[in-house]
């Protein structure tokens, strides 16, 4: 799990509380940089999804912008 945005630390704390430690916090607010970073973690055949659990107004205008930017970033790989 790669956590992004203003809620990342809060989600990390909740994951720690239940003993889940297989995550990292990405501090970049640039989706191209985030996707590039995550692509280096994935192996051939892996699926990488954007699964927003919180609003991300600290990075994106709205959910539509987030989706369009994610699609563009993945297509640019």
MOPAC internal coordinates of N, CA, C and O (Angstrom, degrees):
PM7 1SCF
backbone

  N    0.0000 0     0.00 0     0.00 0    0    0    0
  C    1.4493 1     0.00 0     0.00 0    1    0    0
  C    1.5197 1   107.81 1     0.00 0    2    1    0
  O    1.2310 1   121.30 1   -47.58 1    3    2    1
  N    1.3145 1   115.11 1   132.42 1    3    2    1
  C    1.4549 1   120.96 1   173.74 1    5    3    2
  C    1.5188 1   106.40 1  -113.67 1    6    5    3
  O    1.2310 1   120.94 1   -60.54 1    7    6    5
  N    1.3053 1   115.81 1   119.46 1    7    6    5
  C    1.4597 1   121.89 1  -177.90 1    9    7    6
  C    1.5188 1   109.86 1   -96.73 1   10    9    7
  O    1.2310 1   120.89 1   -44.16 1   11   10    9
  N    1.3426 1   115.90 1   135.84 1   11   10    9
  C    1.4594 1   120.10 1   179.96 1   13   11   10
  C    1.5250 1   109.61 1  -130.83 1   14   13   11
  O    1.2310 1   121.17 1   -17.30 1   15   14   13
  N    1.3083 1   115.37 1   162.70 1   15   14   13
  C    1.4569 1   121.24 1   170.80 1   17   15   14
  C    1.5168 1   114.93 1    82.85 1   18   17   15
  O    1.2310 1   121.95 1     5.28 1   19   18   17
  N    1.3182 1   113.87 1  -174.72 1   19   18   17
  C    1.4586 1   121.93 1  -174.23 1   21   19   18
  C    1.5235 1   113.12 1   -64.25 1   22   21   19
  O    1.2310 1   119.91 1   155.33 1   23   22   21
  N    1.3215 1   117.78 1   -24.67 1   23   22   21
  C    1.4678 1   121.22 1  -177.84 1   25   23   22
  C    1.5223 1   113.50 1   -90.23 1   26   25   23
  O    1.2310 1   119.92 1   177.41 1   27   26   25
  N    1.3181 1   117.76 1    -2.59 1   27   26   25
  C    1.4662 1   121.18 1  -173.51 1   29   27   26
  C    1.5253 1   112.73 1   -56.80 1   30   29   27
  O    1.2310 1   120.08 1   132.97 1   31   30   29
  N    1.3166 1   117.46 1   -47.03 1   31   30   29
  C    1.4663 1   119.63 1  -177.96 1   33   31   30
  C    1.5221 1   111.74 1   -66.69 1   34   33   31
  O    1.2310 1   120.60 1   143.52 1   35   34   33
  N    1.3277 1   116.46 1   -36.48 1   35   34   33
  C    1.4658 1   119.93 1   178.98 1   37   35   34
  C    1.5227 1   110.42 1   -66.39 1   38   37   35
  O    1.2310 1   120.19 1   136.88 1   39   38   37
  N    1.3246 1   117.24 1   -43.12 1   39   38   37
  C    1.4636 1   121.09 1   178.23 1   41   39   38
  C    1.5263 1   110.03 1   -65.76 1   42   41   39
  O    1.2310 1   120.09 1   139.62 1   43   42   41
  N    1.3219 1   117.44 1   -40.38 1   43   42   41
  C    1.4653 1   121.09 1   177.80 1   45   43   42
  C    1.5269 1   110.44 1   -59.56 1   46   45   43
  O    1.2310 1   120.48 1   138.19 1   47   46   45
  N    1.3156 1   116.68 1   -41.81 1   47   46   45
  C    1.4675 1   120.07 1   177.80 1   49   47   46
  C    1.5208 1   111.92 1   -61.40 1   50   49   47
  O    1.2310 1   120.43 1   138.43 1   51   50   49
  N    1.3251 1   116.78 1   -41.57 1   51   50   49
  C    1.4661 1   120.49 1   178.58 1   53   51   50
  C    1.5234 1   110.78 1   -66.59 1   54   53   51
  O    1.2310 1   120.26 1   140.73 1   55   54   53
  N    1.3247 1   117.11 1   -39.27 1   55   54   53
  C    1.4640 1   120.04 1   177.33 1   57   55   54
  C    1.5215 1   110.98 1   -64.73 1   58   57   55
  O    1.2310 1   120.53 1   138.10 1   59   58   57
  N    1.3235 1   116.60 1   -41.90 1   59   58   57
  C    1.4662 1   120.70 1   177.45 1   61   59   58
  C    1.5184 1   111.42 1   -59.34 1   62   61   59
  O    1.2310 1   120.57 1   139.16 1   63   62   61
  N    1.3254 1   116.51 1   -40.84 1   63   62   61
  C    1.4687 1   121.01 1  -178.15 1   65   63   62
  C    1.5192 1   112.72 1   -60.23 1   66   65   63
  O    1.2310 1   120.24 1   149.03 1   67   66   65
  N    1.3301 1   117.14 1   -30.97 1   67   66   65
  C    1.4654 1   119.89 1  -179.74 1   69   67   66
  C    1.5270 1   112.21 1   -99.36 1   70   69   67
  O    1.2310 1   120.77 1  -171.87 1   71   70   69
  N    1.3350 1   116.13 1     8.13 1   71   70   69
  C    1.4588 1   120.29 1   174.69 1   73   71   70
  C    1.5134 1   115.11 1    84.05 1   74   73   71
  O    1.2310 1   119.74 1  -164.08 1   75   74   73
  N    1.3281 1   118.10 1    15.92 1   75   74   73
  C    1.4644 1   120.88 1   178.82 1   77   75   74
  C    1.5172 1   108.09 1   -96.96 1   78   77   75
  O    1.2310 1   120.77 1   -57.85 1   79   78   77
  N    1.3217 1   116.13 1   122.15 1   79   78   77
  C    1.4654 1   118.92 1  -175.72 1   81   79   78
  C    1.5308 1   113.26 1  -124.70 1   82   81   79
  O    1.2310 1   119.80 1  -173.99 1   83   82   81
  N    1.3138 1   117.99 1     6.01 1   83   82   81
  C    1.4623 1   121.22 1  -178.00 1   85   83   82
  C    1.5326 1   110.06 1   -86.79 1   86   85   83
  O    1.2310 1   120.87 1  -113.70 1   87   86   85
  N    1.3250 1   115.94 1    66.30 1   87   86   85
  C    1.4541 1   121.30 1   178.74 1   89   87   86
  C    1.5146 1   109.07 1  -147.67 1   90   89   87
  O    1.2310 1   121.65 1   -14.75 1   91   90   89
  N    1.3130 1   114.44 1   165.25 1   91   90   89
  C    1.4541 1   120.10 1   171.36 1   93   91   90
  C    1.5135 1   107.66 1  -141.37 1   94   93   91
  O    1.2310 1   120.82 1   -26.13 1   95   94   93
  N    1.3107 1   116.03 1   153.87 1   95   94   93
  C    1.4534 1   121.44 1   177.27 1   97   95   94
  C    1.5231 1   108.29 1  -101.58 1   98   97   95
  O    1.2310 1   121.31 1   -55.47 1   99   98   97
  N    1.3157 1   115.10 1   124.53 1   99   98   97
  C    1.4640 1   121.56 1   177.36 1  101   99   98
  C    1.5273 1   107.28 1   -97.67 1  102  101   99
  O    1.2310 1   120.69 1   -58.03 1  103  102  101
  N    1.3114 1   116.29 1   121.97 1  103  102  101
  C    1.4603 1   120.20 1  -175.62 1  105  103  102
  C    1.5193 1   113.83 1   -89.24 1  106  105  103
  O    1.2310 1   119.91 1   165.60 1  107  106  105
  N    1.3105 1   117.77 1   -14.40 1  107  106  105
  C    1.4589 1   120.67 1  -179.95 1  109  107  106
  C    1.5290 1   109.99 1   -66.38 1  110  109  107
  O    1.2310 1   120.64 1   -33.73 1  111  110  109
  N    1.3079 1   116.39 1   146.27 1  111  110  109
  C    1.4572 1   121.63 1   173.71 1  113  111  110
  C    1.5242 1   110.51 1  -109.18 1  114  113  111
  O    1.2310 1   120.80 1  -166.38 1  115  114  113
  N    1.3254 1   116.08 1    13.62 1  115  114  113
  C    1.4527 1   122.30 1   178.83 1  117  115  114
  C    1.5208 1   107.92 1  -103.78 1  118  117  115
  O    1.2310 1   120.21 1   -64.44 1  119  118  117
  N    1.3254 1   117.21 1   115.56 1  119  118  117
  C    1.4596 1   120.03 1  -174.02 1  121  119  118
  C    1.5181 1   112.74 1   -63.75 1  122  121  119
  O    1.2310 1   119.45 1   146.84 1  123  122  121
  N    1.3192 1   118.65 1   -33.16 1  123  122  121
  C    1.4694 1   119.82 1   175.68 1  125  123  122
  C    1.5225 1   110.77 1   -60.78 1  126  125  123
  O    1.2310 1   120.23 1   137.85 1  127  126  125
  N    1.3263 1   117.16 1   -42.15 1  127  126  125
  C    1.4707 1   121.00 1   178.35 1  129  127  126
  C    1.5244 1   110.76 1   -67.02 1  130  129  127
  O    1.2310 1   120.34 1   139.24 1  131  130  129
  N    1.3285 1   116.96 1   -40.76 1  131  130  129
  C    1.4666 1   120.80 1   179.95 1  133  131  130
  C    1.5203 1   110.41 1   -63.09 1  134  133  131
  O    1.2310 1   120.18 1   131.48 1  135  134  133
  N    1.3250 1   117.25 1   -48.52 1  135  134  133
  C    1.4674 1   121.16 1  -179.44 1  137  135  134
  C    1.5295 1   110.36 1   -62.62 1  138  137  135
  O    1.2310 1   120.20 1   139.06 1  139  138  137
  N    1.3131 1   117.22 1   -40.94 1  139  138  137
  C    1.4602 1   120.41 1   178.21 1  141  139  138
  C    1.5256 1   110.85 1   -61.78 1  142  141  139
  O    1.2310 1   120.52 1   135.86 1  143  142  141
  N    1.3187 1   116.62 1   -44.14 1  143  142  141
  C    1.4613 1   121.59 1   179.27 1  145  143  142
  C    1.5312 1   110.92 1   -61.67 1  146  145  143
  O    1.2310 1   120.74 1   134.53 1  147  146  145
  N    1.3169 1   116.20 1   -45.47 1  147  146  145
  C    1.4634 1   120.66 1  -179.00 1  149  147  146
  C    1.5291 1   110.69 1   -67.78 1  150  149  147
  O    1.2310 1   120.31 1   144.88 1  151  150  149
  N    1.3194 1   117.00 1   -35.12 1  151  150  149
  C    1.4674 1   119.13 1  -179.20 1  153  151  150
  C    1.5228 1   111.35 1   -61.98 1  154  153  151
  O    1.2310 1   120.12 1   152.57 1  155  154  153
  N    1.3150 1   117.38 1   -27.43 1  155  154  153
  C    1.4592 1   120.75 1   178.27 1  157  155  154
  C    1.5326 1   111.85 1   -75.26 1  158  157  155
  O    1.2310 1   120.35 1   161.94 1  159  158  157
  N    1.3225 1   116.93 1   -18.06 1  159  158  157
  C    1.4617 1   120.95 1   177.38 1  161  159  158
  C    1.5297 1   111.60 1   -84.68 1  162  161  159
  O    1.2310 1   120.78 1   154.35 1  163  162  161
  N    1.3296 1   116.12 1   -25.65 1  163  162  161
  C    1.4632 1   121.21 1  -175.47 1  165  163  162
  C    1.5153 1   110.97 1   -81.29 1  166  165  163
  O    1.2310 1   121.84 1   -31.59 1  167  166  165
  N    1.3166 1   114.08 1   148.41 1  167  166  165
  C    1.4616 1   121.58 1   175.28 1  169  167  166
  C    1.5208 1   108.02 1  -106.18 1  170  169  167
  O    1.2310 1   120.08 1   -18.15 1  171  170  169
  N    1.3174 1   117.46 1   161.85 1  171  170  169
  C    1.4633 1   121.63 1   177.79 1  173  171  170
  C    1.5264 1   109.81 1   -52.46 1  174  173  171
  O    1.2310 1   120.54 1   -49.78 1  175  174  173
  N    1.3115 1   116.57 1   130.22 1  175  174  173
  C    1.4596 1   121.54 1   179.59 1  177  175  174
  C    1.5185 1   114.10 1    93.23 1  178  177  175
  O    1.2310 1   119.65 1   168.02 1  179  178  177
  N    1.3415 1   118.28 1   -11.98 1  179  178  177
  C    1.4595 1   121.08 1   177.74 1  181  179  178
  C    1.5227 1   110.19 1   -72.19 1  182  181  179
  O    1.2310 1   120.98 1   -27.46 1  183  182  181
  N    1.3114 1   115.74 1   152.54 1  183  182  181
  C    1.4605 1   121.75 1   172.50 1  185  183  182
  C    1.5218 1   107.64 1  -105.79 1  186  185  183
  O    1.2310 1   120.90 1   -46.34 1  187  186  185
  N    1.3085 1   115.88 1   133.66 1  187  186  185
  C    1.4616 1   121.55 1   177.21 1  189  187  186
  C    1.5199 1   106.24 1  -119.71 1  190  189  187
  O    1.2310 1   120.71 1   -57.49 1  191  190  189
  N    1.3228 1   116.26 1   122.51 1  191  190  189
  C    1.4618 1   119.78 1  -178.39 1  193  191  190
  C    1.5194 1   110.34 1  -121.60 1  194  193  191
  O    1.2310 1   121.67 1   -27.64 1  195  194  193
  N    1.3043 1   114.41 1   152.36 1  195  194  193
  C    1.4566 1   121.18 1   171.50 1  197  195  194
  C    1.5165 1   105.11 1   -97.50 1  198  197  195
  O    1.2310 1   120.96 1   -65.93 1  199  198  197
  N    1.3175 1   115.77 1   114.07 1  199  198  197
  C    1.4572 1   120.64 1  -175.75 1  201  199  198
  C    1.5200 1   109.31 1  -124.84 1  202  201  199
  O    1.2310 1   120.50 1   -97.77 1  203  202  201
  N    1.3348 1   116.66 1    82.23 1  203  202  201
  C    1.4565 1   119.59 1  -176.94 1  205  203  202
  C    1.5249 1   111.64 1   -67.25 1  206  205  203
  O    1.2310 1   121.48 1   -50.93 1  207  206  205
  N    1.3128 1   114.78 1   129.07 1  207  206  205
  C    1.4547 1   120.22 1   177.57 1  209  207  206
  C    1.5178 1   112.02 1  -107.50 1  210  209  207
  O    1.2310 1   121.04 1   171.21 1  211  210  209
  N    1.3140 1   115.62 1    -8.79 1  211  210  209
  C    1.4541 1   121.93 1  -177.13 1  213  211  210
  C    1.5222 1   108.38 1  -143.71 1  214  213  211
  O    1.2310 1   120.42 1   -22.37 1  215  214  213
  N    1.3219 1   116.81 1   157.63 1  215  214  213
  C    1.4676 1   117.89 1   170.71 1  217  215  214
  C    1.5251 1   109.12 1   -60.62 1  218  217  215
  O    1.2310 1   120.49 1   -31.01 1  219  218  217
  N    1.2954 1   116.66 1   148.99 1  219  218  217
  C    1.4641 1   119.97 1  -178.07 1  221  219  218
  C    1.5230 1   110.17 1  -125.99 1  222  221  219
  O    1.2310 1   121.39 1  -131.50 1  223  222  221
  N    1.3229 1   114.95 1    48.50 1  223  222  221
  C    1.4570 1   120.42 1  -177.62 1  225  223  222
  C    1.5214 1   112.57 1   -66.78 1  226  225  223
  O    1.2310 1   120.32 1   164.65 1  227  226  225
  N    1.3373 1   116.98 1   -15.35 1  227  226  225
  C    1.4645 1   119.41 1   176.37 1  229  227  226
  C    1.5268 1   111.57 1   -73.80 1  230  229  227
  O    1.2310 1   120.57 1   165.48 1  231  230  229
  N    1.3380 1   116.52 1   -14.52 1  231  230  229
  C    1.4606 1   120.80 1  -179.13 1  233  231  230
  C    1.5307 1   111.57 1  -119.77 1  234  233  231
  O    1.2310 1   120.03 1   139.88 1  235  234  233
  N    1.3315 1   117.55 1   -40.12 1  235  234  233
  C    1.4606 1   122.07 1  -172.80 1  237  235  234
  C    1.5213 1   111.86 1  -122.79 1  238  237  235
  O    1.2310 1   121.45 1   -25.10 1  239  238  237
  N    1.3367 1   114.83 1   154.90 1  239  238  237
  C    1.4674 1   120.54 1   177.97 1  241  239  238
  C    1.5268 1   110.61 1   -67.29 1  242  241  239
  O    1.2310 1   120.71 1   136.89 1  243  242  241
  N    1.3392 1   116.25 1   -43.11 1  243  242  241
  C    1.4628 1   121.50 1  -179.43 1  245  243  242
  C    1.5296 1   109.17 1  -163.85 1  246  245  243
  O    1.2310 1   120.77 1     1.07 1  247  246  245
  N    1.3354 1   116.12 1  -178.93 1  247  246  245
  C    1.4678 1   120.38 1  -176.48 1  249  247  246
  C    1.5265 1   111.75 1   -64.88 1  250  249  247
  O    1.2310 1   120.08 1   148.95 1  251  250  249
  N    1.3212 1   117.46 1   -31.05 1  251  250  249
  C    1.4585 1   119.71 1  -179.84 1  253  251  250
  C    1.5260 1   111.25 1   -67.38 1  254  253  251
  O    1.2310 1   121.05 1   135.49 1  255  254  253
  N    1.3288 1   115.61 1   -44.51 1  255  254  253
  C    1.4702 1   118.92 1   177.70 1  257  255  254
  C    1.5238 1   110.30 1   -62.14 1  258  257  255
  O    1.2310 1   120.56 1   137.14 1  259  258  257
  N    1.3388 1   116.53 1   -42.86 1  259  258  257
  C    1.4688 1   120.67 1   179.46 1  261  259  258
  C    1.5239 1   110.33 1   -57.99 1  262  261  259
  O    1.2310 1   119.84 1   132.98 1  263  262  261
  N    1.3214 1   117.90 1   -47.02 1  263  262  261
  C    1.4612 1   121.73 1  -179.20 1  265  263  262
  C    1.5189 1   113.12 1   -65.17 1  266  265  263
  O    1.2310 1   120.85 1   136.51 1  267  266  265
  N    1.3263 1   115.98 1   -43.49 1  267  266  265
  C    1.4651 1   119.76 1   179.09 1  269  267  266
  C    1.5218 1   111.74 1   -64.14 1  270  269  267
  O    1.2310 1   120.55 1   137.60 1  271  270  269
  N    1.3217 1   116.56 1   -42.40 1  271  270  269
  C    1.4686 1   119.99 1   179.30 1  273  271  270
  C    1.5201 1   111.36 1   -67.34 1  274  273  271
  O    1.2310 1   120.28 1   142.06 1  275  274  273
  N    1.3402 1   117.07 1   -37.94 1  275  274  273
  C    1.4608 1   120.26 1   178.17 1  277  275  274
  C    1.5386 1   109.67 1   -63.39 1  278  277  275
  O    1.2310 1   120.45 1   132.80 1  279  278  277
  N    1.3174 1   116.74 1   -47.20 1  279  278  277
  C    1.4596 1   120.76 1   179.68 1  281  279  278
  C    1.5306 1   110.68 1   -59.59 1  282  281  279
  O    1.2310 1   120.29 1   135.57 1  283  282  281
  N    1.3132 1   117.05 1   -44.43 1  283  282  281
  C    1.4710 1   120.82 1   179.22 1  285  283  282
  C    1.5200 1   111.23 1   -63.71 1  286  285  283
  O    1.2310 1   120.08 1   138.85 1  287  286  285
  N    1.3386 1   117.45 1   -41.15 1  287  286  285
  C    1.4648 1   121.17 1  -179.42 1  289  287  286
  C    1.5188 1   111.32 1   -65.24 1  290  289  287
  O    1.2310 1   120.59 1   137.97 1  291  290  289
  N    1.3276 1   116.49 1   -42.03 1  291  290  289
  C    1.4721 1   119.93 1   179.23 1  293  291  290
  C    1.5328 1   109.83 1   -66.91 1  294  293  291
  O    1.2310 1   120.21 1   136.79 1  295  294  293
  N    1.3130 1   117.21 1   -43.21 1  295  294  293
  C    1.4676 1   120.28 1  -179.87 1  297  295  294
  C    1.5250 1   112.17 1   -65.27 1  298  297  295
  O    1.2310 1   120.28 1   156.72 1  299  298  297
  N    1.3093 1   117.07 1   -23.28 1  299  298  297
  C    1.4756 1   121.21 1  -179.81 1  301  299  298
  C    1.5314 1   112.14 1   -82.03 1  302  301  299
  O    1.2310 1   119.68 1   170.53 1  303  302  301
  N    1.3180 1   118.22 1    -9.47 1  303  302  301
  C    1.4751 1   120.30 1  -179.37 1  305  303  302
  C    1.5109 1   111.47 1   -65.46 1  306  305  303
  O    1.2310 1   120.10 1   180.00 1  307  306  305

